Amino acid sequence: MKIKLLICMILVIFAIGITFSIIIINNKDISEVDLVAINDVVKTVEKNWGQVSEETFYNSDIKQPFSIIDHLGNVIYQTPGNHFKNIYDAIENRDTFIDLKQNNKIVGKIIIRNNEQELMDQMKRELVISVSFIFGLLAIFSMLYLYYINRTLLKPFQQLQYFAVNVARGNLEMPLKMDKNNYFGAFTESFDLLRDELDASRQREYESNRSKKELVATLSHDIKTPVASIKAVSELMLMQVKDDKAIKQVNTIYSKADQIDLLVTDMFHATLEELQQLKLTVSEESSEVLVDMFENVNYDHQIVYDSIPQCIILTDPLRMQQVLDNIISNSYKYAGTKVTIKSGIKQGYLELHIIDYGSGIEEEELPLLFNKYYRGKNVGGKNGSGLGLYISKYFMENMYGQISCYNREDGFTVVLKIMLA
């Protein structure tokens, strides 16, 4: 609609320009020679020769400019605005010459100015001005039209192109904003709806994959705990049984449990990057739940613990069991001694000091123990992934607690700080 209006306006300008030019040409009609008026002027001049003045032609009807010269070419009189130069200039201008006589003797001439050239020059100037004005208007309208095209068509198209590049690159956060009155309005709105749907679909896919990986990570880690228990019990049985057949069967159980442990570890590594998405449900629990957790890993009565102070703690029982499993399993594996757990309330935390009596680790390794994949120099060829303490730290911090460790002269201690409710 706007383009049609612009085209109509341009046509109107053209029509006005053509009409104006025609009017200019029609208004520049060359005056016809009035022979009667010229004849009257001739008679008047001849009658009043020698006394010619402006009053002499006061009642004259002649409209054309003229000059009166004597026989020597001197100007006696000329109408206002008429500038006679000489006879040669008059001849070149195609002026009209009429002789003036006195007693049948030529005493001068009336030179009637031919103003055709002046009128033509004036008409050319006016036509040039009018044409320049028309083209100036057309140039202004053309620039406005180009600006309009750029703003309503080219710029939105470039914006749409930029939007398509972002979508192709996976950047679905940037909406496509355009004026509803734009020609691309409905088109761009459909593109933006497509972007929203792609973003929602990608988010659903991400949530689905995250849930799957979280489930795999949780199950794989939880499976390692009972597998470790099976291996520990198998080792204990190997020390107690004497029958060859029983020893062979227990060895089979141990080897299969070890195989399962390796497979679960590989599966756990595949989802390790999603560990930060593991959910915790922190709730208020009685400190008595810790007793059951201790007993769950007390395979051969290797754990000695004091009475735990009665209090309400903030914890996720499932994740806290995993933390205790990791720490105590490390003590079994690397220290090979009894484990003592001491507890007490201090500065808003229930502190658990998990103590073994092994050789500990080197002091420079203490800051590295909670790093992902780090294993101390004292591993002695024992299987492990270097993830137990890393995961334990993540769980403790997300349960508003803390975990730390230090060497003693007679062993190694891990400290768990569980926040009180």
BAGUVEX-624953 format. One record per residue (C-alpha): z negated, y, x. Coordinates in nm, 2 decimals. Each point is the difference from the previous one (the first is absolute). Layout:
// BAGUVEX-624953
((Z Y X)),
...
END
This chain:
// BAGUVEX-624953
((0.00 0.00 0.00)),
((-0.09 0.24 0.28)),
((0.32 -0.08 0.19)),
((0.21 0.07 -0.31)),
((-0.18 0.34 -0.04)),
((0.06 0.09 0.36)),
((0.37 -0.09 -0.03)),
((0.02 0.22 -0.32)),
((-0.16 0.29 0.18)),
((0.25 -0.03 0.29)),
((0.29 0.00 -0.25)),
((-0.14 0.31 -0.17)),
((-0.02 0.18 0.33)),
((0.36 -0.09 0.07)),
((0.10 0.13 -0.34)),
((-0.19 0.32 0.04)),
((0.15 0.06 0.34)),
((0.35 -0.06 -0.12)),
((-0.06 0.23 -0.31)),
((-0.14 0.27 0.22)),
((0.30 -0.02 0.24)),
((0.24 0.04 -0.30)),
((-0.19 0.30 -0.12)),
((0.02 0.16 0.34)),
((0.37 -0.05 0.02)),
((0.06 0.13 -0.36)),
((-0.20 0.31 0.07)),
((0.21 0.09 0.30)),
((0.31 0.08 -0.19)),
((0.23 0.23 0.19)),
((0.05 0.33 -0.19)),
((0.35 0.05 -0.13)),
((0.19 0.31 0.11)),
((-0.03 0.27 -0.26)),
((0.33 0.18 0.04)),
((-0.08 0.26 -0.26)),
((-0.33 0.09 0.17)),
((0.17 0.01 0.34)),
((0.28 0.22 -0.14)),
((-0.26 0.24 -0.14)),
((-0.17 0.01 0.34)),
((0.34 0.08 0.17)),
((0.08 0.28 -0.24)),
((-0.35 0.14 0.04)),
((0.01 0.00 0.38)),
((0.35 0.16 0.00)),
((-0.12 0.26 -0.24)),
((-0.31 0.08 0.20)),
((0.13 -0.06 0.35)),
((-0.20 0.20 0.24)),
((-0.30 0.01 -0.23)),
((-0.08 -0.37 -0.04)),
((-0.37 -0.09 -0.04)),
((-0.22 -0.25 -0.17)),
((0.00 0.21 -0.32)),
((0.38 -0.03 -0.01)),
((-0.04 -0.37 -0.10)),
((-0.31 0.03 -0.22)),
((0.19 -0.10 -0.32)),
((0.23 -0.25 0.18)),
((0.02 -0.36 -0.14)),
((0.11 -0.16 0.33)),
((-0.24 -0.28 0.11)),
((0.16 -0.09 0.33)),
((-0.12 0.18 0.32)),
((0.26 0.23 0.16)),
((0.05 0.25 0.27)),
((0.21 0.32 0.03)),
((0.16 0.10 0.33)),
((0.23 0.27 0.10)),
((0.34 -0.04 0.17)),
((-0.18 -0.01 0.34)),
((-0.23 -0.29 -0.10)),
((-0.31 0.21 -0.04)),
((-0.24 -0.10 -0.28)),
((-0.03 0.26 -0.27)),
((-0.20 -0.20 -0.25)),
((-0.12 -0.36 -0.06)),
((-0.21 -0.17 -0.26)),
((-0.36 -0.08 0.08)),
((-0.03 -0.33 0.18)),
((0.36 0.01 0.12)),
((0.04 0.02 0.38)),
((0.35 0.09 0.10)),
((0.08 -0.05 0.36)),
((0.36 0.04 0.06)),
((0.34 -0.08 -0.15)),
((0.05 -0.31 0.21)),
((-0.33 -0.14 -0.13)),
((0.11 0.08 -0.36)),
((0.33 -0.17 0.05)),
((-0.17 -0.31 0.15)),
((-0.23 0.00 -0.31)),
((0.30 0.02 -0.23)),
((-0.12 0.32 -0.16)),
((0.23 0.19 -0.24)),
((0.16 0.32 0.12)),
((0.12 0.28 -0.24)),
((0.16 0.31 0.13)),
((-0.13 0.34 -0.10)),
((0.26 0.28 -0.04)),
((0.00 0.37 -0.02)),
((0.34 0.17 -0.07)),
((0.17 -0.34 0.06)),
((-0.16 -0.01 0.34)),
((-0.24 -0.28 0.10)),
((-0.33 0.16 0.09)),
((-0.22 -0.31 0.01)),
((-0.08 -0.34 -0.14)),
((-0.24 -0.18 -0.23)),
((-0.11 -0.33 0.14)),
((-0.14 -0.23 -0.26)),
((-0.23 -0.25 0.16)),
((0.08 -0.37 -0.04)),
((-0.34 -0.16 -0.04)),
((0.11 -0.36 -0.04)),
((-0.12 -0.10 0.34)),
((-0.34 0.16 -0.05)),
((-0.03 -0.18 -0.33)),
((0.10 -0.33 0.16)),
((-0.24 0.05 0.29)),
((-0.28 0.08 -0.24)),
((0.09 -0.30 -0.22)),
((0.00 -0.22 0.31)),
((-0.35 0.12 0.10)),
((-0.14 -0.05 -0.35)),
((0.16 -0.35 -0.02)),
((-0.14 -0.09 0.34)),
((-0.35 0.12 -0.11)),
((0.03 -0.19 -0.32)),
((0.12 -0.32 0.17)),
((-0.27 0.03 0.26)),
((-0.26 0.04 -0.27)),
((0.13 -0.30 -0.18)),
((0.01 -0.22 0.31)),
((-0.35 0.13 0.09)),
((-0.13 -0.11 -0.33)),
((0.18 -0.33 0.04)),
((-0.16 -0.04 0.35)),
((-0.34 0.07 -0.14)),
((0.04 -0.24 -0.28)),
((0.14 -0.26 0.24)),
((-0.30 0.04 0.23)),
((-0.23 -0.03 -0.31)),
((0.19 -0.30 -0.11)),
((-0.02 -0.17 0.35)),
((-0.38 0.08 0.00)),
((-0.02 -0.15 -0.34)),
((0.19 -0.31 0.10)),
((-0.22 -0.04 0.31)),
((-0.32 0.04 -0.19)),
((0.09 -0.22 -0.30)),
((0.23 -0.26 0.16)),
((0.00 -0.02 0.38)),
((-0.37 0.06 0.06)),
((-0.12 -0.25 -0.26)),
((0.26 -0.25 0.13)),
((-0.13 0.05 0.36)),
((-0.36 -0.04 -0.14)),
((0.11 -0.32 -0.17)),
((0.16 -0.12 0.32)),
((-0.32 0.07 0.20)),
((-0.20 -0.18 -0.27)),
((0.23 -0.30 0.02)),
((-0.05 -0.01 0.38)),
((-0.38 0.00 -0.05)),
((0.01 -0.28 -0.25)),
((0.22 -0.20 0.23)),
((-0.25 0.05 0.28)),
((-0.28 -0.12 -0.23)),
((-0.16 0.35 -0.05)),
((-0.08 -0.02 -0.37)),
((-0.28 0.26 0.00)),
((0.23 0.30 -0.02)),
((0.10 0.08 -0.36)),
((0.34 0.15 -0.09)),
((-0.06 0.34 -0.15)),
((0.28 0.17 -0.19)),
((0.04 0.25 -0.28)),
((0.05 -0.17 -0.33)),
((0.29 0.24 -0.08)),
((0.19 -0.12 0.31)),
((0.32 -0.19 -0.04)),
((-0.16 -0.29 0.18)),
((-0.32 0.02 -0.22)),
((0.02 -0.33 -0.18)),
((0.16 -0.17 0.30)),
((-0.27 0.11 0.23)),
((-0.27 -0.09 -0.25)),
((0.14 -0.36 0.00)),
((-0.01 -0.01 0.38)),
((-0.36 0.12 0.00)),
((-0.10 -0.26 -0.26)),
((0.17 -0.26 0.23)),
((-0.21 0.13 0.29)),
((-0.32 -0.03 -0.21)),
((0.10 -0.35 -0.09)),
((0.08 -0.10 0.35)),
((-0.33 0.15 0.12)),
((-0.19 -0.19 -0.27)),
((0.18 -0.32 0.08)),
((-0.07 0.04 0.37)),
((-0.37 0.07 -0.07)),
((-0.02 -0.31 -0.22)),
((0.17 -0.21 0.27)),
((-0.24 0.14 0.26)),
((-0.30 -0.07 -0.22)),
((0.12 -0.35 -0.06)),
((0.06 -0.07 0.37)),
((-0.33 0.15 0.08)),
((-0.18 -0.22 -0.25)),
((0.17 -0.30 0.14)),
((-0.08 0.08 0.36)),
((-0.36 0.09 -0.10)),
((-0.03 -0.33 -0.17)),
((0.14 -0.19 0.30)),
((-0.22 0.20 0.25)),
((-0.31 -0.06 -0.21)),
((0.07 -0.37 -0.06)),
((0.10 -0.07 0.36)),
((-0.32 0.16 0.13)),
((-0.22 -0.16 -0.26)),
((0.16 -0.34 0.08)),
((-0.09 0.04 0.37)),
((-0.37 0.00 -0.09)),
((-0.02 -0.35 -0.16)),
((0.24 -0.13 0.27)),
((-0.23 0.13 0.27)),
((-0.29 -0.18 -0.18)),
((0.20 -0.32 -0.01)),
((0.07 0.03 0.37)),
((-0.37 0.07 0.08)),
((-0.12 -0.29 -0.21)),
((0.27 -0.22 0.16)),
((-0.13 0.10 0.35)),
((-0.35 -0.08 -0.11)),
((0.10 -0.34 -0.13)),
((0.18 -0.08 0.32)),
((-0.32 0.05 0.19)),
((-0.19 -0.23 -0.24)),
((0.23 -0.29 -0.09)),
((0.05 -0.30 0.24)),
((0.25 -0.22 -0.18)),
((0.35 0.03 0.14)),
((0.16 -0.01 -0.34)),
((-0.22 0.28 -0.13)),
((0.07 0.20 0.32)),
((0.37 -0.03 -0.06)),
((-0.03 0.10 -0.36)),
((-0.21 0.30 0.08)),
((0.24 0.10 0.28)),
((0.28 -0.02 -0.26)),
((-0.20 0.23 -0.23)),
((-0.06 0.24 0.28)),
((0.36 0.01 0.12)),
((0.13 0.06 -0.36)),
((-0.25 0.27 -0.05)),
((0.11 0.16 0.32)),
((0.36 -0.02 -0.11)),
((-0.08 0.16 -0.33)),
((-0.19 0.27 0.19)),
((0.31 0.08 0.21)),
((0.23 0.01 -0.31)),
((-0.24 0.23 -0.18)),
((-0.02 0.22 0.30)),
((0.38 0.04 0.01)),
((0.01 0.08 -0.37)),
((-0.27 0.25 0.05)),
((0.19 0.17 0.28)),
((0.30 0.03 -0.22)),
((-0.20 0.22 -0.25)),
((-0.22 0.17 0.26)),
((0.18 0.34 -0.04)),
((-0.12 0.00 -0.37)),
((-0.37 -0.05 0.09)),
((-0.07 0.36 -0.08)),
((0.09 -0.08 -0.36)),
((-0.27 -0.26 -0.04)),
((-0.22 0.10 -0.29)),
((-0.38 0.02 0.01)),
((-0.22 0.01 -0.30)),
((-0.33 0.16 0.11)),
((-0.29 -0.04 -0.23)),
((-0.38 0.01 0.00)),
((-0.14 -0.34 0.11)),
((-0.34 -0.14 0.08)),
((-0.06 -0.06 0.37)),
((-0.08 -0.36 -0.10)),
((0.37 -0.08 -0.02)),
((0.01 0.02 0.38)),
((-0.22 -0.31 0.03)),
((0.26 -0.21 -0.18)),
((0.27 0.14 0.23)),
((-0.20 -0.10 0.31)),
((-0.04 -0.35 -0.14)),
((0.37 -0.03 -0.07)),
((0.07 0.01 0.38)),
((-0.32 -0.18 0.11)),
((0.19 -0.32 0.09)),
((-0.26 -0.18 0.21)),
((-0.30 0.22 -0.05)),
((0.10 0.21 0.29)),
((-0.10 0.33 -0.18)),
((-0.35 0.13 0.00)),
((-0.07 0.31 -0.21)),
((-0.31 0.20 -0.11)),
((-0.08 0.08 -0.35)),
((0.24 0.27 -0.12)),
((-0.17 0.32 -0.14)),
((0.04 0.03 -0.38)),
((0.24 0.28 -0.08)),
((0.32 0.09 -0.18)),
((0.31 0.02 0.22)),
((0.36 0.13 -0.05)),
((0.23 -0.29 0.09)),
((0.29 -0.22 -0.10)),
((-0.15 -0.35 0.01)),
((0.34 -0.17 0.07)),
((0.09 0.24 0.29)),
((-0.36 -0.01 0.14)),
((0.02 -0.38 0.01)),
((0.32 0.03 0.20)),
((-0.16 0.24 0.24)),
((-0.30 -0.23 0.06)),
((0.24 -0.30 0.03)),
((0.20 0.18 0.27)),
((-0.30 0.11 0.21)),
((-0.20 -0.32 -0.02)),
((0.32 -0.21 0.06)),
((0.06 0.20 0.32)),
((-0.36 -0.07 0.11)),
((0.05 -0.37 -0.06)),
((0.33 0.00 0.18)),
((-0.07 0.22 0.31)),
((-0.38 -0.02 0.04)),
((-0.07 -0.35 -0.12)),
((-0.36 0.08 -0.06)),
((-0.24 0.04 -0.29)),
((0.04 0.33 -0.20)),
((-0.29 0.22 -0.09)),
((0.03 0.26 -0.28)),
((-0.25 0.28 -0.02)),
((-0.01 0.25 -0.28)),
((-0.17 0.33 -0.08)),
((0.05 0.33 -0.19)),
((0.08 0.30 0.21)),
((0.13 0.35 -0.10)),
((0.16 -0.10 -0.33)),
((0.15 -0.33 0.12)),
((-0.10 -0.36 0.00)),
((0.06 -0.11 0.36)),
((0.09 -0.36 0.10)),
((-0.02 -0.08 0.37)),
((0.20 -0.33 0.06)),
((-0.12 -0.13 0.33)),
((0.14 -0.28 0.22)),
((-0.11 -0.11 0.35)),
((0.33 -0.04 0.18)),
((0.13 0.18 0.30)),
((0.13 0.30 -0.21)),
((0.31 0.20 0.12)),
((0.07 0.25 0.27)),
((-0.12 0.36 -0.08)),
((0.35 0.15 0.03)),
((0.12 -0.23 -0.28)),
((-0.25 0.11 -0.26)),
((0.21 0.30 -0.13)),
((0.30 -0.23 -0.03)),
((-0.16 -0.29 -0.20)),
((0.09 0.16 -0.34)),
((0.37 0.06 0.09)),
((0.27 -0.20 -0.17)),
((0.10 -0.32 0.20)),
((-0.25 0.07 0.28)),
((-0.18 -0.30 0.14)),
((-0.26 0.01 0.28)),
((0.03 -0.15 0.34)),
((-0.26 -0.26 -0.09)),
((0.23 -0.18 -0.26)),
((0.03 -0.30 0.24)),
((0.32 -0.14 -0.16)),
((-0.16 -0.01 -0.35)),
((0.23 0.06 -0.30)),
((-0.01 0.33 -0.16)),
((0.21 0.30 -0.12)),
((-0.22 0.30 0.10)),
((-0.02 0.11 -0.36)),
((-0.35 -0.10 -0.12)),
((-0.19 0.30 0.12)),
((0.29 0.23 -0.08)),
((-0.01 -0.11 -0.36)),
((-0.38 0.01 -0.01)),
((0.00 0.36 0.11)),
((0.25 0.09 -0.27)),
((-0.21 -0.17 -0.27)),
((-0.33 0.15 0.12)),
((0.14 0.36 0.01)),
((0.15 -0.04 -0.35)),
((-0.33 -0.12 -0.13)),
((-0.16 0.33 0.14)),
((-0.16 -0.19 0.28)),
((0.03 -0.04 0.38)),
((0.05 -0.27 0.26)),
((-0.08 0.02 0.37)),
((-0.09 -0.24 0.29)),
((-0.17 0.00 0.34)),
((-0.10 -0.23 0.28)),
((-0.36 -0.11 0.07)),
((-0.13 -0.16 0.31)),
((-0.03 -0.33 -0.18)),
((0.30 0.02 -0.23)),
((0.22 0.20 -0.24)),
((-0.09 0.19 -0.32)),
((0.21 0.12 -0.29)),
((-0.16 0.26 -0.23)),
((0.10 0.04 -0.36)),
((-0.11 0.31 -0.19)),
((0.01 -0.05 -0.38)),
((-0.05 0.31 -0.21)),
((-0.28 0.00 -0.24)),
((0.07 0.08 -0.37)),
END
